[in-house]
């Protein structure tokens, strides 16, 4: 078991209110949601009707009793590999509507365990320390780099510079003690030049140096965002479905 896999398994055990052994075996597991110390706290919401993840080839889910009972009937003992196909998602959406709930997201998540230590040549960049982040609060160019979520504070950023102008920023928030989430923005006229990939790569190396596992989430339809993760030496680790 590699370190990144082990860290994510531990994190999901906190997030899904179940023993670590449940993330490591070959069975699907379901729990009634109860907030646990150590959980990811970005956009933390105690009213969890249902959330589920595909990790290690299986399904884990948590939420309110009625949500868990309903998803257990849909998923059963099926392997997680194809659980988010169109037919199953349609059944989940229909089930949610009967409970006056809706699907919020189905996102892939990536992690990076080892530093890349790539040489950057003459590339100009600078570190944005925590005390400087506030000045970007209302900057629409970098609204995904820094989340300004009090439950998951922004900790550090990396700004890529061109001729003295900031063209791309990657930011990291402390979603949990174990894992920090990476977000990135590149100004529109500078996209396609690889600046976002470089910012994410440099920042994730710093996060690893600070003792945390960097992770990166995006949408299935956002191909360029997934390419940023892959080009920055991240690898896919789990898929997560949430509702509201």
Protein Blocks (a to p, Z undefined) as FASTA:
>chain_A
ZZklmmmmmmmmmmnopafklmmmmbdcdddddddehiafehiafblfbacddeehiacd
dddfklmmmmmmmnmmacfklmmgmklmmmmmmmmmmnopacfbdcdddddfbdfkiaek
jaccddddfklmmmmmmmmklmmmpnoiaklccfbdcdddeehiafbdcddddfbfkbcc
ddddddfklgonlmmmmmmmmmmmmmmmnopacdddddfklmmlmmmmmmnopacfbdcd
ddZZ
